[in-house]
Amino acid sequence: MAARDNRQLEVQLLAEWWASLPFGWPNKTNVNVGAITLSYNGQVLTPARQRAFGVWNDRADMRIFTGSEIWIVEAKIVNVGAAYGQVLDYCDEYPNSADYKAYFGMPIIPVVVCAFRRDRTAKLFERFGVRTILFTPSWAGDSLANKVFAQSAVL
């Protein structure tokens, strides 16, 4: 499966999961969680160059406000360790973002949403406060499972 296919499946996973949440929870996708100052050759880039290189700012898949918590969400087909590293980094950065100003003082919760869960990985990162949400999107039974479990019984 190509990386582009994976990204499309992750976007659909995120959209279907969000649609299952309580109505009225404000959300935003592709959230700029911060603008880390970039340096090149030992020098901090000028503001104009910082904007030009803004494509490298960190962006979380989604931010959700539950009314009492802010969830910074990373969606992955399988909850690999890299997803947890990303979401923890995003949560560390988020208090310095423009998006956080509207929610100042609210607790920031890292969340990984996945279609297939590796329990050991979820339990490891639970110790760091990351919530893992297993959600079965419409494509999970047909699209991915057929590719992963081709020529064998699908669970």
Disulfide bonds with the S-S distance in Angstrom:
none
